[in-house]
Amino acid sequence: MTTTADQKMDRAAAKLQELANRMADEGGVKAKLAEPLAQDADLIRKMKPSLIKARARSGAPRGATPPTRITPPKPKIEASPKKRSGGGPSPWLVVGVALAAGIVLAKWIDWRGSDRSRD
């Protein structure tokens, strides 16, 4: 016998479980958070009002659902390693040109300053 409150709790737990499964598939930090979300979905299922009432009366849970686990992530097929899209010149070339330009500018300023000091 399920009440509307039980049905709402089941729907909430199902949504949370679905979110945990999606996060597990994505990998990374989200996959690490998927396991606690799956445990929260189990907790919500155990917190149904009819189960709480049954445990309060007899001390034994009736109709408890077994804990669910997140589904293992699907294997991802990756393409060949991506090559650098090359959005410009090498950083070392830029540093070298900037260094050379700075030296030339410093020499030019020094030359111009020493030329005017003779006046």
C-alpha positions in Angstrom: 0.0 0.0 0.0 1.7 3.2 -1.2 0.5 6.6 -0.5 1.0 9.8 -2.5 3.8 10.8 -0.2 5.6 7.5 -0.9 5.2 8.0 -4.6 6.7 11.5 -4.4 9.6 10.1 -2.4 10.1 7.4 -5.0 10.1 10.0 -7.8 12.6 12.2 -6.0 14.9 9.2 -5.3 14.6 8.1 -9.0 15.6 11.6 -10.2 18.5 11.7 -7.8 19.6 8.2 -8.9 19.3 9.3 -12.6 21.5 12.4 -11.8 24.1 10.2 -10.1 24.2 7.8 -13.1 24.7 10.7 -15.5 27.4 12.2 -13.4 29.2 8.8 -13.2 29.2 8.6 -17.0 30.8 12.1 -17.3 33.8 11.2 -15.3 36.2 13.5 -13.4 35.1 15.3 -10.3 31.4 14.7 -11.1 32.1 10.9 -11.0 33.4 11.2 -7.5 30.2 13.0 -6.4 28.0 10.3 -8.0 28.5 7.7 -5.3 27.3 10.0 -2.4 24.3 11.0 -4.6 23.4 7.4 -5.1 23.6 6.9 -1.3 21.3 9.9 -0.8 18.8 8.3 -3.2 18.9 5.1 -1.1 18.3 7.2 2.0 15.3 9.0 0.5 13.8 5.6 -0.4 14.2 4.5 3.2 12.6 7.7 4.4 9.2 6.9 2.9 6.4 7.8 5.4 4.9 4.3 5.3 8.3 2.6 6.0 8.9 5.0 8.9 5.5 4.3 10.3 6.1 0.5 10.0 9.4 0.8 11.8 7.9 2.8 14.5 5.2 0.3 15.2 7.1 -3.0 15.0 10.7 -2.0 14.8 11.2 -4.0 11.6 11.2 -2.4 8.2 8.5 -3.7 5.8 8.9 -3.4 2.1 12.4 -1.9 2.3 14.0 -1.5 -1.0 17.5 -2.9 -1.5 20.2 -0.3 -1.9 20.9 0.7 -5.4 24.3 1.3 -6.9 25.3 3.6 -9.6 25.8 2.0 -13.0 29.5 1.7 -14.0 30.5 4.3 -16.5 30.4 3.3 -20.1 33.8 3.0 -21.8 34.6 6.0 -23.8 36.3 5.6 -27.2 38.7 8.5 -27.6 40.0 9.6 -31.0 43.7 9.9 -31.7 45.5 12.4 -29.5 44.5 15.9 -30.5 47.2 17.9 -32.1 47.8 21.4 -31.1 45.5 23.6 -33.1 48.4 26.0 -33.5 46.9 29.4 -32.8 50.0 31.3 -33.6 53.8 31.3 -33.4 55.8 29.5 -30.8 56.0 31.1 -27.4 59.8 30.9 -27.5 59.9 32.8 -30.8 57.8 35.6 -29.3 60.0 35.8 -26.2 63.1 35.9 -28.4 61.8 38.6 -30.6 60.7 40.6 -27.6 64.1 40.3 -26.0 65.9 41.3 -29.2 63.5 44.3 -29.7 64.1 45.4 -26.1 67.9 45.3 -26.5 67.7 47.3 -29.8 65.4 49.8 -28.1 67.7 50.2 -25.1 70.7 50.7 -27.4 68.8 53.2 -29.5 67.7 55.2 -26.4 71.2 55.1 -25.0 72.6 56.3 -28.4 70.1 59.1 -28.6 70.8 60.2 -25.0 74.5 60.3 -25.4 74.2 62.3 -28.7 72.3 65.0 -27.0 74.5 65.3 -24.0 77.3 66.7 -26.2 75.4 69.8 -27.0 
